[in-house]
Amino acid sequence: METIRLTVSEAIAKYLKAQKIDIDGKVETLFGCGFAIFGHGNVTCFGQQLNKIQDTIPIWRGQNEQSMAVAAVAYAKANRRRRIGIASTSIGPGATNMITAAGIAHTNRLPLLMFAGDTHVSRLPDPVLQQVEHAHQPGLSVNDAFKPVTRYWDRITHPAQITQSLPAAIATLVDPANCGPVMISLPQDIQGLAYDYPKAMFDENIHHIRRPEADTRAIEEAIALLEKAEKPLILAGGGVHYAEANQLLAEFAERRGIPVVETIAGRASLLQSHPCNAGPIGVTGSNSANIMAGECDVLLAVGTRLQDFTTGSWSVFRHPDFRIISLNVAHMDAIKHRSLAVVGDARHSLARLDAGLGNWQATPLWLTKAQEEVAEWKALCARRGEIVPDQQASYAQVIASVNAIQDPGDTVLTAAGGLPAELNMNWQSKQIGKFDIEFGFSCMGYEIAGGWGAKIANPDNEVVVLVGDGSYMMMNSDIYSSVLTGHKMIVVVCDNAGFAVIDKLQNNTGNPSFNNMLADCRTQADELVRVDFLQHAQSQGAYGEHLKDISDFEAAYQRAKASPRTYVIVVDIDSTQWSSCDCWWDVGLPEVVRDDVDVERVDAMDAGRIHQRRGI
């Protein structure tokens, strides 16, 4: 066997550079970007080698380890998991800052490759700077904290290990059933060690995303169940996008006359104009979708984890003989809630279901009902978005304004606070995909960093970030990253003076406002000082403006589109104006209440429990 002598860091970089992926017949690098903040755990060996592969994998400088890893996650999502981002940090706090990003990737089944420095295997210099020590577990480091939020985790303690570990890690990243974040821990005294690696290890390796075939019996059972259904419903999850099953789903639903409702991750699976699109389902969804779910007897759930915001904590599906066909590439998701599990690729499996159904169609009146319900929802969204002169803006008005002037190819993105619900409830999809609400982990701070990553993935189109003042304050430094690297975004800051959506939940569960709105938090200041978000963004190099009237939004947006660099539009939001739908969500409530007001509110919240399904 022919070998080549390389250090561990040289070998990792050389191996990463050799990884390619076939996307619709076009071969591209698997790792389309990398992010790094250097320190004593990754600068002297690994960082030097990352620099040498920048002709293939551009490495961007982040401002915060969490946000740069978040950018890598958003990059992968924008690429429908077919291209992947890398994040590298030093040891200690640099590494642990990425844990939240790993949680986002793990929860949302998104690929992320992380390399973090670690303490010396030899232990000769122990304790090193930033090392946490455990008296009875000397080999434990902060990198072990990634184990609950990674799909693959390894610590390299010998140069030969990467011949096994790197292929296994990349197999995880490109596996549609087990996709998720990978952590490779690199002790400082291992990165520079040399080893005679087989030359074949560094040959070009072209990956193809697998499309696992479902079991024939499961397909047949699913066909039989659908044929008996009186009120079938399709639930489109994020897996529809990742399997590139959008067109097939649209054709299948229309041919069979089955209404389709969308999860948050599955939004924009169909165009809003599609005759079978019955709207978003669940707690932050539409009455149209929830009404259809309430009557549905057979649900074909495609590529969804069936999260509680989708199911209304299992209160939206109310048919006494309700059954689920769960079509999912991941076995863990397919078997949930006593589903008839069809474990396989969504695109292939939908085609097989379609072929097996012959001339079967759902009762036409069922689809007619869906169309009538969705027409009411669309009219409601239009009313919510109407501009009222001389009134403070609502979220719905901002969203309607963006929706009206979005150009083809533009992506809209948000994550936490009040905006995910408002965007999900009101957005009218005019294009497939190009829509990112990170609501699996619901991570405050994802928005601006995620926008940066999405822009790297979509350099020729606008990325419109919708962010609340709370999330902005948590993580905003990638405004500067976008300016520094030339990845221009449009950032719309919706300022409602606090954590208003949690204040609403606090009030709705019988509690007084406390520590959420700026006006209700503990302070010893003489006056309430508000953040000047425009001035702050401008200090990071962005352009922008603060709107006094939402009717000026379109003109401001056009200025933002014409801007050569990141442009921030600040809009003051009325914290009392919320969109809503008829759906229940199970949150912890006290069994003992102390006054009549609390009793009334707790009873009202608890009333929805009557519809919650048990034993699933």
Buried (B, 14 or more C-beta within 10 A) or exposed (E): EEEBEBBBBBBBBBBBBBBBBBBEEEEBBBBBBBBBBBBBBBBBBBBBBBEEBEEBBBBBEBBBBBBBBBBBBBBBBBBBBBBBBBBBBBBBEBBBBBBBBBBBBBBBBBBBBBBBBBBBBEBEEEEBEBBBEEEEEEEEBBBBBBEEBBBBBBBBEEBEBBBEBBBEBBEBBBBBBBBBBBBBBBBBBBBBBEBEBEEEBBEEBEBEBEBBEBEEEBBEBBBEBBEEBEBBBBBBBBBBBBBBBBEBBBEBBBBBBBBBBBBBBBBBBBBBEBBBBBBBBBBBBBBBBBBBBBBBBBBBBBBBBBBBBBBBBBBBBBBEEBBBBBBBBBEEBBBBBEBBBBBBBBBBBBBBBBEBBEEBEBEEEBBEBBBEBBEBBBEBBEEBBEBEEEEBBBBBBBBBBBBEEBEEEBBBBBBBBBBBBBBBBBBBBBBBBBBBBBBBBBBBBBBBBBBBBBBBBBEEBBBBBBBBBBBBBBBBBBBBBBBBBEBBBBBBBBBBBBBBBBBBBBBEBBBEBEEBBBEBEEEEEEEEEEBEBBEBBBEBEBBBBBBEBBBBBBEBBEBBBEBEBBBBBBBBBBBEBBBEBEBBBBEEBEEEBEEEEBEEBBEEBEEBEEBBBEEB
